[in-house]
């Protein structure tokens, strides 16, 4: 657990606890509560989508343009994949 200062919309700064992602996932699969069940359902859906499609996306985050430069990173990776496809088809 690590604490960071976060500035809220009202301009005040608050201490916010940040937890390690590995710990969150581990605890989420062990907790026997309604919230733990919700987490397991969500996590299993995301894992299944990743295993079937090879990727998973947070559509709402992209629609709201939140989360930093992930959208730009996604576009760059898609361009890279598409250019690899062009090279492949030229060889065929």
N, C-alpha and C positions, 0 to 999 in steps of 0.2 A: 504494500500500500504506500502510495506517495501522495503528498498533498501539494496542490498548486493553487496559486491565487488566480481567480477568475473574475473578470469584470462583468457585472450584470447589466441589463438594459437601463437600470436606474443609475448607473455610474458607480455604484458601490462595489468594493472588492470583497469576494468571499473565498474562504478556503474550501477547496473541493478535493475529495479523495478520488484517486485514480487507482484502479486495480489492474494487475497483470492479466492479460487476456487468457493465458493458459489456466490461471486460477479460476477465472470466471467460468470457463467451459467445464473445468473439472468439478467445481462445486455445483454448477447447474445440472450436471448429470447425476449428482448424488442427493440433492435436496428432495425430500418427499413432501411437497406442498403443491398447492394449485399453481403458484408462480413457477415452481420448478418444472411442473408438467408443461406449462405454456412454453417455457424455454426449450425443453426437449423436443416438443412438436416443431417449433420454429427451426431449431438447429438441425433436426432430422430432415426437414423439407429442404433447407439450404444445402445440406450435404448430398441429398439425393439428386437435386438439380445439378450440382457440381459434377457428380459422378456420371450422370447421363449426358449432360451437355458439354462438360469440360469447363464450364464457367458458371458463375452466379452473379447477379447484379441487384443492387438496391435501387430499384426504379424511382422510388419517391425521392431519394437523395439527389439523383441526377435531375429530376424534374424541378427541384427547388434550387439547383445549382449550388448545393452545399457540399461541404467536405473537402475544401481545398482544391487542389489542381488535379483531382482524380479523373475528371472528364477529359482534360487535356492529355493525361497519361493514357487513358483508354483510347483516344483517337490516334495517338502515336503508335500504340501497339497494333491497332487495327490496320493502320497504313503499312506497318512493317510486315504483317501477315499477308496483306494483299500483294505487296511487292514480291514476296516469296512465291506466291501463287503464280504471278506473271512469269517468273524465272522457270518455275516448274513446267508450265504449259509451253514455253518456248523450247524446252528440251524434248518435249513429246512431239 
